[in-house]
């Protein structure tokens, strides 16, 4: 028997550098290596599985895949290294340095070989090269985190073409303080001439007079390195003033050597900009005390599990907490949790969004992980630096959604990074990703939880000359409303104060009318037209997103305008219902011909946007999307759509190709992209023809036509409008009650901190979800924060 095991183990290889090793945590639940039984790491594919009697995910993996061997890994905290009376004191620190604590210094790992042929631990020891390979490999969570940070910063032409103009080594005294002031930290060395200047004052605690920037403005020397962040490995903070962004210098060693600085002899003595930014964002915390200063009460149980902050991940946590308080998401992903894995088509749960959604649902809804943190907790949550009078509240550990974040952000320039993101943009991205994943899985297509958000907006356009009208409906998952910023003075600290705005005023603006320039296909001339928006249908769950930012020197800046909600947190939308073509109205012709298909653009707005450096095609798209009225509205649209995959694609003019009954023939690359999501080539081709070759619209078309196999000829635009499946419910009354809201603190949606407040059932009790801290919210803070929310989530009643 032993010889058989040895022979089989000899066929196995340790993990490659590119492979993810899931030794920290089960890929299907949040049981981890610190639990009593630890995690079984499959020695064939390096999947991680738990061993709990209720879940037995390790056993399920072995049964489904036939993978026989696993390495059981348990992590234990080492005893405290307390010095005895007769022991030598530790060596005196002789220099300031930032030292990263290594995992092996803090923990010990217990391993054993499991043979799933018998289902028990094997008396045979696991081969050392396999054990070492698993334990020394970068864990999957760490691998994703490092990759995300590394993708943040790249070289630029200015670092690649850098030519130091050194006059020889710089004396130590010349690196002691800023050349123009006495600051001795936050110092930046110009890599062109060696001038040393202080940085800008950042994050409220880092001193700086901006002399490094002044040097650039005088000399145009583009690149500087921050002293104190240089490591022996050749890493450091670099900033390109020309690009106005952090960059890397592949030849940093030789460039510093020109000034007499030996990289190998350097020690990191200051925090990097990344570390400072993360600390800064964590400081934008929400009070966990009531009006009297008493600490808010931590709560525990099902539906009350926190999500640990992975570093700028609060935007994701606030969205997930909100989603999984909704019955549609609980019934879709939590209740059938045990059934999905048997049907899953992915080889590893970590690669399947359905599996990861089920995992998140189990983590948040089961209550299994919602327990007070113990004194000797092995993995304390980052950023928990709250100070309270004794006794201090005991928070929970929370679950770490690292594998979910890595998967849902994969391939997305922003959500794959470790930067702070916009919570509303993440919600839109997540809903699209869930729909794609669900279609690819085939099973449960009829149970699409995301459809609770879907509704249709009716767009009405009326020519000011002939009176003809045109109607169009667009499917949406959220309603973005502009929030007017009317100042009323400043507070004692000089902060701008704004007048209260009623939510109904914001809705009136978003669903109101506006004038725009338009070339009427009937009049065949440029006219003034009126465009209006109404709600054609209503969703089960309405997300209202407040556009609380304004342009200051053409930079989007968040404004804290209080938005007052209707009495009793009840919103009635009956008055915003659209009724389509009215009696006596004459519809404008659909086919306007080539000349009328060409849009016209506001010349003044185009000039202003182009003067800010935006490409012409982006300026045109922004003006088309915002009514062709002014540069400010177009600017807001541009900042919200900078990362759209088709932002630079040619404009699809109305009517182009429609008369022929089909759009242009799609490219093979576009068809292949949609085919990879589980659609057939015929379906993908038809969807692309129907939507003018726009991949995002094609995806929406495919989800709206699940029964279309692509074999029928592409319909004309008018036929497509008739066949389009309606989403949402047109019936009245349309009455909603506030279920949750997401709040944000900080100067921009891309910095600061997000939290979620969620109503408990039908009561007036609210719970605050602040990363891993989950507490009972006090009524006064709920009242004030509701008005300053960034997103409100309303349930239809």
C-alpha positions in Angstrom: 0.0 0.0 0.0 2.8 2.4 1.0 4.6 1.7 -2.3 1.4 2.5 -4.2 1.0 5.8 -2.5 4.7 6.7 -3.0 4.4 5.8 -6.7 1.3 8.0 -7.2 2.8 10.9 -5.3 5.9 10.8 -7.5 3.7 11.8 -10.4 2.7 15.1 -8.8 4.6 18.3 -9.1 4.8 21.4 -6.9 2.9 24.5 -8.0 4.3 26.6 -10.7 5.0 30.3 -10.1 1.9 31.2 -12.2 -0.4 28.9 -10.3 -2.7 30.1 -7.6 -2.4 28.1 -4.4 -5.6 28.3 -2.2 -4.1 27.3 1.1 -5.5 30.2 3.2 -9.2 29.6 2.7 -11.7 27.3 1.2 -12.7 28.4 -2.3 -16.4 27.7 -1.6 -16.8 29.1 1.9 -14.9 31.3 4.4 -13.6 28.4 6.6 -9.8 28.9 6.6 -6.5 27.5 7.7 -6.9 28.9 11.3 -10.0 26.7 12.0 -9.7 23.5 13.9 -9.4 21.2 10.9 -7.6 23.7 8.6 -7.8 23.6 4.8 -7.1 20.7 2.4 -5.0 21.9 -0.5 -5.5 19.6 -3.5 -2.0 18.4 -4.6 -3.3 18.0 -8.2 -4.8 21.5 -8.9 -4.1 23.4 -5.6 -7.8 24.1 -4.9 -8.5 24.8 -1.2 -11.4 22.9 0.5 -12.8 23.0 4.0 -13.4 19.9 6.2 -16.4 20.9 8.3 -19.0 18.3 8.7 -21.7 20.6 7.4 -19.9 21.8 4.3 -17.3 19.1 3.4 -16.1 21.1 0.3 -12.7 19.3 0.2 -14.5 15.9 0.0 -16.9 17.2 -2.7 -13.9 18.5 -4.8 -12.2 15.1 -4.6 -15.3 13.3 -5.5 -16.1 15.5 -8.5 -12.5 15.7 -9.9 -11.1 12.3 -8.9 -8.1 14.1 -7.4 -6.7 11.6 -4.8 -4.2 13.5 -2.6 -4.4 16.7 -0.6 -2.2 18.5 1.9 -4.0 19.4 5.1 -2.7 22.8 6.3 -3.4 24.3 9.7 -1.9 27.6 10.8 -1.3 28.3 14.5 -0.1 31.5 16.2 3.3 31.0 17.8 3.6 31.6 21.5 4.5 35.2 22.4 8.2 35.8 22.4 8.4 37.3 25.9 11.9 37.8 27.3 12.8 36.0 30.5 14.6 37.7 33.3 17.9 35.9 32.5 17.7 36.5 28.7 19.7 39.0 26.8 17.8 42.1 25.7 17.2 42.4 22.0 19.8 44.3 19.9 19.4 48.0 20.1 17.9 49.6 17.0 20.7 51.7 15.4 18.8 53.1 12.5 15.2 54.0 11.6 13.7 51.5 9.2 10.3 50.1 8.3 10.4 46.4 8.6 7.6 44.1 7.3 6.7 41.3 9.6 7.1 37.9 8.0 4.3 35.3 8.2 6.8 32.6 9.3 7.9 34.7 12.2 4.4 34.9 13.6 2.9 31.5 12.7 3.7 27.8 12.5 2.2 25.5 10.0 1.1 21.9 10.7 0.7 19.7 7.6 -0.4 16.2 6.9 -1.1 14.1 3.8 -4.7 13.1 3.1 -5.6 10.2 0.8 -9.1 10.7 -0.5 -9.2 7.1 -1.6 -9.6 6.2 2.1 -10.9 9.7 3.2 -8.4 9.9 6.1 -5.0 11.3 6.8 -2.3 9.0 5.5 0.5 7.7 7.8 2.9 8.4 5.0 4.5 11.9 5.1 3.9 14.1 2.2 6.9 14.6 0.0 9.0 17.6 1.2 9.1 19.2 -2.2 5.3 19.3 -2.4 4.9 20.6 1.1 7.5 23.3 0.6 5.9 24.2 -2.8 2.5 24.7 -1.2 3.8 26.6 1.9 6.2 28.8 0.1 4.0 29.6 -2.9 2.4 33.0 -2.8 -1.2 32.4 -1.7 -4.0 33.2 -4.1 -5.1 36.2 -2.1 -1.6 37.7 -1.9 -1.0 36.9 -5.6 -4.1 38.9 -6.6 -3.2 41.7 -4.3 0.4 42.1 -5.5 -0.8 41.9 -9.1 -3.3 44.6 -8.5 -0.8 46.9 -7.0 1.8 46.2 -9.7 -0.6 47.0 -12.4 -1.1 50.4 -10.9 2.2 52.0 -11.9 4.1 51.7 -15.1 7.0 53.5 -16.8 6.4 56.5 -19.1 8.4 58.1 -21.9 9.9 60.6 -19.4 11.4 57.8 -17.2 12.5 55.7 -20.1 14.3 58.7 -21.8 15.7 60.1 -18.6 19.3 61.5 -18.9 20.8 62.6 -15.5 22.9 65.8 -15.8 24.9 65.0 -12.7 27.8 67.2 -11.5 29.1 64.3 -9.4 28.1 62.6 -6.1 25.9 64.7 -3.7 27.3 65.1 -0.2 25.3 63.8 2.7 24.6 67.3 3.8 23.0 68.0 0.5 20.4 65.3 1.1 19.6 66.3 4.7 16.8 68.8 4.0 14.9 70.7 1.3 17.0 73.0 -0.8 14.6 75.9 -0.2 13.4 75.2 3.4 14.2 73.2 6.5 11.9 70.2 6.0 13.7 66.9 6.5 11.0 64.5 5.3 8.8 64.1 2.3 11.9 65.0 0.2 12.0 64.5 -3.6 15.2 64.3 -5.6 15.1 65.5 -9.2 16.6 62.7 -11.3 17.7 65.2 -14.0 19.9 67.6 -11.9 19.8 66.3 -8.4 17.9 69.2 -6.8 16.2 68.3 -3.6 12.8 69.7 -2.9 10.0 69.0 -0.5 6.7 67.6 -1.7 3.2 68.9 -1.5 1.3 68.7 1.8 -0.8 65.6 1.6 -3.3 63.7 3.6 -3.5 66.1 6.4 -0.3 64.9 8.2 2.5 64.9 5.7 4.3 68.3 5.7 5.4 69.9 2.5 5.8 73.3 0.8 5.7 72.1 -2.8 9.3 73.2 -3.6 9.8 70.0 -5.7 6.9 71.1 -7.9 8.2 74.6 -8.0 11.5 73.2 -9.3 9.7 71.4 -12.1 7.8 74.5 -13.1 11.0 76.4 -13.4 13.2 73.8 -15.1 10.6 71.3 -16.7 12.7 68.5 -15.3 10.0 65.8 -15.2 10.9 63.0 -12.8 11.7 62.9 -9.1 12.2 60.1 -6.6 11.1 60.2 -2.9 14.0 59.7 -0.5 13.3 57.4 2.3 11.3 55.0 0.1 14.2 53.6 -1.8 14.8 49.9 -1.0 17.8 47.7 -1.6 15.7 45.9 -4.3 15.6 49.1 -6.3 12.0 50.0 -5.5 11.0 53.6 -4.7 8.3 56.2 -5.1 8.7 58.0 -8.4 6.6 60.8 -9.7 6.5 62.3 -13.2 5.3 65.9 -13.0 4.7 66.0 -16.7 2.4 63.0 -16.6 1.1 64.2 -13.2 1.2 60.6 -12.0 3.3 58.0 -10.2 5.6 56.1 -12.5 8.5 53.5 -12.3 12.0 53.9 -13.6 13.5 50.6 -14.9 17.0 52.2 -14.6 16.6 53.7 -11.2 19.9 52.1 -9.9 22.0 53.7 -12.6 20.2 57.0 -12.4 20.8 57.2 -8.6 24.3 56.1 -9.0 25.0 59.2 -11.1 24.4 61.2 -7.9 26.5 58.9 -5.7 23.5 57.0 -4.2 24.1 53.3 -3.8 20.7 51.6 -4.0 21.9 48.4 -2.3 22.8 50.4 0.8 19.5 52.1 1.2 16.9 51.4 3.8 13.2 52.3 3.7 12.5 54.9 6.3 9.3 56.6 5.1 5.9 55.3 4.1 5.2 55.1 0.4 2.5 57.1 -1.3 0.4 54.0 -1.6 0.6 53.3 2.1 -0.2 56.9 2.9 -3.2 56.9 0.6 -4.5 53.7 2.2 -4.1 55.2 5.7 -5.8 58.4 4.5 -8.8 56.5 3.1 -9.1 54.5 6.3 -9.2 57.8 8.3 -12.3 58.9 6.5 -14.2 56.8 9.1 -17.8 57.1 10.1 -18.5 57.7 13.8 -19.2 54.5 15.8 -20.5 56.5 18.8 -23.9 58.0 19.4 -24.6 61.7 20.3 -23.5 61.2 23.9 -20.2 59.6 22.9 -21.2 56.1 23.9 -19.9 53.4 21.6 -22.5 51.9 19.3 -23.4 48.3 20.1 -21.9 45.6 17.9 -24.4 43.1 16.6 -24.0 39.5 15.5 -26.0 36.8 13.7 -27.4 35.8 10.3 -27.3 38.8 7.9 -25.0 40.7 10.2 -21.5 39.6 9.0 -18.9 42.2 8.2 -16.5 42.3 5.2 -12.9 43.0 6.1 -11.3 45.8 4.2 -8.7 44.5 1.7 -7.3 47.9 1.0 -9.6 50.4 -0.6 -12.4 47.8 -0.9 -15.1 49.5 1.1 -16.9 50.5 -2.1 -17.3 46.8 -2.9 -18.3 45.9 0.7 -21.1 48.5 0.9 -22.6 47.2 -2.4 -22.4 43.5 -1.4 -24.0 44.2 2.0 -26.9 46.0 0.3 -27.4 43.3 -2.4 -27.6 40.4 0.0 -30.2 42.1 2.2 -32.6 41.7 -0.7 -34.8 38.6 -0.8 -34.1 38.1 -4.6 -30.4 37.7 -4.0 -30.8 35.6 -0.9 -33.1 33.1 -2.6 -30.9 33.1 -5.7 -27.5 32.6 -4.2 -27.9 31.5 -0.5 -30.8 29.0 -0.4 -29.5 26.8 -3.3 -25.9 27.1 -2.2 -25.3 23.3 -1.9 -26.7 22.6 -5.4 -24.6 24.8 -7.7 -21.2 23.0 -7.4 -22.7 19.8 -8.8 -23.7 21.7 -11.9 -20.8 24.1 -12.2 -19.0 23.9 -15.5 -15.8 25.6 -14.3 -12.9 23.4 -13.2 -12.1 25.5 -10.1 -14.6 27.4 -7.8 -12.2 30.3 -7.7 -12.7 30.8 -11.5 -16.5 30.7 -11.3 -18.4 33.9 -10.5 -21.5 31.8 -9.6 -19.4 29.9 -7.0 -18.0 33.1 -5.6 -21.5 34.7 -5.3 -22.7 31.6 -3.5 -19.7 31.9 -1.2 -20.4 35.6 -0.5 -24.0 34.8 0.2 -23.1 32.0 2.6 -20.6 34.3 4.4 -23.0 37.2 4.8 -26.3 35.4 5.3 -25.5 32.3 7.4 -24.2 33.9 10.5 -21.5 31.3 10.7 -18.8 33.9 10.7 -20.6 36.7 12.6 -19.0 36.1 16.0 -17.1 38.4 18.4 -13.3 38.5 17.8 -11.3 36.7 20.4 -8.3 38.2 22.2 -5.8 35.9 20.4 -7.4 36.3 16.9 -4.8 35.2 14.4 -5.8 37.6 11.7 -6.8 41.0 13.1 -8.5 43.3 10.7 -6.6 46.1 9.2 -7.4 49.7 10.2 -9.2 48.8 13.4 -7.7 51.7 15.3 -10.7 53.1 17.1 -10.2 54.4 20.6 -13.0 54.1 23.1 -13.2 54.4 26.9 -13.1 51.0 28.6 -14.8 48.6 28.1 -14.1 48.7 24.4 -16.6 47.2 22.0 -15.7 43.8 20.6 -16.1 43.7 16.9 -16.1 40.7 14.6 -13.3 39.4 12.4 -15.5 39.6 9.3 -14.9 37.6 6.1 -12.3 38.5 3.5 -13.7 38.6 0.0 -10.3 38.4 -1.7 -11.1 35.6 -4.2 -14.4 37.4 -5.2 -12.6 40.7 -5.7 -9.9 39.1 -7.8 -12.4 37.4 -10.0 -15.0 40.1 -10.5 -12.3 42.7 -11.2 -10.3 40.4 -13.6 -9.6 42.2 -16.9 -11.1 45.5 -15.7 -8.6 48.3 -15.6 -10.1 49.9 -12.5 -11.8 47.1 -10.5 -8.7 44.9 -10.9 -6.7 47.6 -9.1 -6.3 48.4 -5.5 -7.5 52.0 -6.0 -10.7 53.3 -4.4 -13.6 53.1 -6.8 -17.1 54.6 -7.3 -19.7 52.3 -5.6 -22.4 53.1 -8.2 -20.0 52.2 -11.1 -19.1 48.9 -9.3 -22.7 48.0 -8.9 -23.3 48.4 -12.6 -20.2 46.4 -13.4 -21.2 43.6 -11.0 -24.7 43.3 -12.4 -23.4 43.0 -15.9 -20.8 40.4 -14.8 -23.5 38.4 -12.9 -25.7 38.3 -16.0 -22.9 37.0 -18.2 -21.9 34.4 -15.7 -25.5 33.2 -15.2 -26.0 32.8 -19.0 -22.7 30.9 -19.4 -23.8 28.5 -16.6 -27.1 27.7 -18.5 -28.8 26.5 -15.3 -31.1 28.9 -13.4 -31.3 31.4 -16.3 -35.0 32.1 -15.3 -34.0 33.1 -11.8 -32.0 36.2 -12.6 -31.8 38.2 -9.4 -30.4 41.2 -11.1 -33.8 41.8 -12.9 -35.2 43.3 -9.7 -33.3 46.4 -10.6 -34.3 46.6 -14.3 -36.8 49.2 -15.5 -37.3 51.3 -18.7 -37.0 55.0 -19.2 -39.1 56.5 -21.9 -37.3 59.2 -24.0 -39.6 61.6 -25.9 -38.4 64.0 -28.5 -40.6 66.7 -30.1 -39.7 68.9 -33.0 -40.4 72.6 -32.1 -41.4 73.3 -35.7 -43.6 70.6 -37.0 -44.6 69.1 -33.7 -43.7 65.6 -34.7 -42.5 63.2 -31.9 -40.2 60.2 -31.5 -40.3 57.8 -28.6 -37.6 55.4 -27.4 -37.2 53.2 -24.3 -33.9 52.4 -22.6 -33.4 49.7 -20.1 -31.6 50.8 -16.9 -30.6 49.4 -13.5 -30.3 52.7 -11.6 -31.6 56.2 -11.8 -29.0 58.9 -11.6 -30.3 62.3 -10.5 -28.5 65.6 -10.6 -28.2 67.4 -7.3 -28.1 71.2 -7.6 -25.4 72.8 -5.4 -26.8 76.1 -3.9 -24.4 77.6 -1.4 -25.7 79.3 1.7 -22.4 80.3 3.4 -19.5 78.7 5.3 -19.1 77.1 8.7 -16.5 78.2 11.3 -13.8 76.1 9.6 -14.4 77.7 6.3 -16.2 74.7 4.8 -18.8 75.6 2.2 -22.4 74.9 3.3 -25.2 74.1 0.9 -29.0 74.5 1.0 -31.2 71.5 1.5 -32.6 70.0 -1.7 -35.7 67.9 -1.8 -35.3 64.5 -3.6 -38.4 65.2 -5.6 -36.6 68.3 -7.1 -33.8 66.1 -8.2 -36.3 63.6 -9.7 -38.1 66.5 -11.5 -34.9 67.5 -13.1 -33.8 64.0 -14.1 -37.3 63.1 -15.5 -38.1 66.5 -16.8 -37.7 68.3 -20.2 -34.9 70.2 -21.8 -34.3 72.0 -25.1 -31.7 71.0 -27.6 -30.6 71.5 -31.2 -31.9 68.9 -33.5 -32.1 68.2 -37.2 -35.7 67.1 -37.8 -36.0 64.3 -40.4 -39.5 65.7 -41.4 -38.6 69.4 -41.7 -35.1 68.5 -43.1 -33.6 71.4 -41.2 -32.0 72.3 -37.9 -34.6 73.1 -35.3 -35.1 73.6 -31.5 -36.5 70.4 -30.0 -37.7 69.4 -26.6 -36.5 66.2 -25.1 -38.1 64.7 -22.0 -37.7 61.5 -19.9 -40.4 59.5 -18.0 -40.6 56.1 -16.5 -42.1 53.5 -18.8 -41.9 50.8 -16.2 -40.9 50.5 -12.5 -38.4 48.1 -10.9 -39.0 45.9 -7.8 -35.9 47.6 -6.3 -35.1 51.1 -7.3 -31.5 52.4 -7.0 -31.3 56.2 -7.0 -27.7 57.5 -7.5 -27.0 61.2 -6.4 -24.6 63.0 -8.8 -23.1 65.1 -6.0 -20.2 66.6 -7.7 -19.4 69.8 -9.5 -16.5 71.0 -11.6 -13.9 73.2 -9.8 -11.3 74.3 -12.3 -12.6 71.5 -14.5 -11.8 68.9 -11.8 -14.8 66.9 -10.5 -15.2 67.7 -6.8 -17.7 66.1 -4.5 -20.2 68.5 -2.8 -22.0 67.5 0.4 -25.5 68.8 -0.5 -28.2 67.5 1.9 -31.0 65.7 0.0 -34.2 65.5 2.0 -36.2 62.3 1.5 -40.0 62.2 1.5 -41.8 61.8 4.8 -41.6 58.3 6.3 -39.0 57.3 3.8 -41.8 56.5 1.3 -41.3 57.5 -2.4 -44.3 57.7 -4.8 -43.4 57.7 -8.5 -46.9 57.7 -10.1 -46.5 61.2 -11.3 -43.4 60.2 -13.4 -45.2 57.5 -15.5 -44.8 57.8 -19.2 -47.7 56.7 -21.5 -46.0 56.5 -24.9 -47.5 57.9 -28.1 -50.5 60.1 -27.2 -53.7 60.6 -29.1 -53.2 63.2 -31.8 -49.4 63.0 -31.9 -47.7 62.2 -35.2 -44.5 60.1 -35.1 -41.4 61.4 -36.9 -40.2 59.1 -39.7 -37.6 56.5 -38.7 -35.5 56.7 -41.9 -34.1 60.2 -42.1 -31.6 59.6 -44.9 -27.9 60.0 -44.8 -27.9 63.8 -44.4 -30.3 63.9 -41.5 -28.5 61.1 -39.8 -25.5 63.3 -39.2 -25.8 65.0 -35.7 -24.8 68.6 -35.1 -22.8 69.8 -32.1 -22.7 72.8 -29.9 -19.7 74.7 -31.3 -18.9 76.6 -28.0 -19.1 73.4 -25.9 -17.0 71.5 -28.4 -14.3 74.2 -28.4 -14.2 74.2 -24.6 -13.9 70.4 -24.2 -11.3 70.1 -27.0 -9.3 72.9 -25.3 -9.1 70.7 -22.2 -7.4 67.9 -24.2 -10.3 65.5 -24.9 -10.3 63.8 -28.3 -13.0 65.1 -30.8 -14.9 61.8 -30.8 -15.2 61.8 -27.0 -16.4 65.4 -27.0 -19.1 64.6 -29.6 -20.3 61.5 -27.7 -20.5 63.5 -24.5 -22.6 66.2 -26.1 -24.9 63.7 -27.7 -25.4 61.9 -24.5 -26.2 65.1 -22.5 -28.5 66.9 -24.9 -25.8 68.9 -26.8 -26.4 71.7 -24.4 -23.3 72.8 -22.5 -19.7 71.7 -21.7 -20.3 71.2 -17.9 -22.9 68.4 -18.4 -20.7 66.9 -21.1 -17.7 67.0 -18.8 -19.7 65.1 -16.1 -20.6 62.4 -18.7 -16.9 62.1 -19.8 -15.6 61.5 -16.3 -18.3 58.8 -15.8 -17.5 57.1 -19.1 -13.7 57.4 -19.4 -13.3 53.6 -19.2 -16.1 52.6 -21.6 -14.6 50.0 -24.0 -16.2 51.8 -27.0 -15.5 55.4 -25.9 -13.3 56.0 -29.0 -15.4 54.0 -31.5 -17.1 55.8 -34.3 -20.6 57.2 -33.6 -23.4 55.0 -34.8 -25.7 57.5 -36.6 -29.5 56.9 -36.3 -30.9 55.1 -39.3 -27.5 54.1 -40.7 -28.1 50.7 -42.2 -31.5 50.4 -40.7 -33.3 50.6 -44.0 -31.4 47.6 -45.2 -32.9 45.6 -42.3 -29.6 44.9 -40.6 -26.4 46.5 -39.2 -22.9 45.9 -40.6 -21.4 42.4 -40.5 -19.6 42.0 -37.2 -15.9 41.2 -37.0 -14.6 37.8 -36.0 -13.1 39.2 -32.8 -16.4 40.7 -31.7 -18.2 37.4 -32.4 -15.5 35.4 -30.5 -15.8 37.7 -27.5 -19.5 37.0 -27.1 -19.1 33.3 -27.9 -16.7 33.1 -25.0 -19.6 34.1 -22.7 -21.6 31.1 -23.7 -23.5 32.3 -26.7 -23.4 30.6 -30.1 -21.8 32.3 -33.1 -25.1 32.8 -34.7 -26.6 34.5 -31.7 -23.5 36.7 -31.3 -23.5 37.7 -34.9 -27.2 38.6 -34.9 -26.9 40.6 -31.7 -24.0 42.6 -33.1 -25.9 43.3 -36.3 -29.0 44.4 -34.3 -27.0 46.9 -32.3 -24.7 48.4 -34.9 -21.6 46.4 -33.7 -21.7 47.8 -30.1 -20.6 44.9 -27.9 -22.1 46.3 -24.7 -25.5 46.8 -26.3 -25.2 43.4 -28.0 -24.9 41.8 -24.6 -28.0 43.5 -23.4 -29.8 42.4 -26.6 -28.8 38.8 -26.0 -30.1 38.9 -22.4 -33.4 40.4 -23.7 -33.8 37.7 -26.3 -32.9 34.4 -24.6 -35.0 32.3 -26.9 -33.5 33.7 -30.2 -31.1 31.1 -31.6 -29.8 33.6 -34.2 -31.1 31.7 -37.2 -33.7 34.2 -38.2 -32.6 37.2 -40.3 -31.8 40.4 -38.4 -34.9 42.6 -37.9 -35.2 46.2 -38.9 -34.9 48.7 -36.2 -38.6 49.2 -36.0 -39.2 45.4 -35.7 -36.5 45.1 -33.1 -38.3 47.8 -31.0 -41.5 45.7 -31.2 -39.9 42.5 -30.3 -37.8 43.9 -27.4 -38.7 42.2 -24.2 -40.0 44.7 -21.6 -38.3 44.8 -18.2 -39.9 46.2 -15.1 -43.6 46.6 -14.4 -45.7 49.4 -15.9 -48.6 49.0 -13.3 -49.5 51.6 -10.8 -49.2 52.5 -8.0 -45.5 52.8 -7.9 -44.8 53.2 -4.2 -41.4 52.5 -2.6 -39.9 52.4 0.9 -36.3 53.0 1.7 -34.5 49.8 2.4 -30.8 50.8 2.5 -28.4 53.6 1.6 -24.7 53.9 0.9 -22.8 56.9 2.3 -19.5 58.3 1.4 -17.0 60.6 3.1 -14.1 62.2 1.3 -13.4 64.8 -1.4 -14.0 62.5 -4.3 -15.8 59.2 -5.1 -12.4 57.8 -5.9 -11.0 58.4 -2.4 -12.4 58.4 1.1 -14.6 55.8 2.6 -18.0 54.1 1.9 -20.4 52.5 4.4 -23.9 51.0 4.1 -26.9 51.5 6.4 -29.6 48.8 6.1 -33.1 48.7 7.6 -33.9 45.6 9.5 -37.1 44.1 8.2 -40.2 46.4 8.4 -39.0 48.1 11.6 -37.3 51.5 12.0 -34.1 49.8 13.3 -31.0 50.3 11.2 -27.6 48.6 11.2 -24.4 50.2 10.1 -22.0 48.1 8.0 -18.6 49.7 8.2 -16.3 47.1 6.7 -15.9 44.3 9.3 -17.6 46.5 12.0 -21.3 45.9 12.2 -23.2 47.9 14.8 -26.7 49.0 15.7 -27.1 52.6 14.2 -28.5 55.4 16.3 -31.5 57.2 14.9 -30.0 60.7 14.9 -27.0 59.6 12.7 -29.3 57.7 10.4 -31.4 60.8 9.9 -28.4 63.0 9.0 -26.6 60.4 6.9 -29.7 59.6 4.8 -29.6 63.2 3.6 -25.9 62.9 2.6 -26.1 59.5 1.1 -24.5 58.7 -2.3 -27.0 55.9 -3.3 -30.5 55.1 -1.9 -32.0 51.6 -2.4 -35.8 51.6 -2.4 -38.1 48.5 -2.3 -41.5 48.5 -4.0 -44.4 48.1 -1.5 
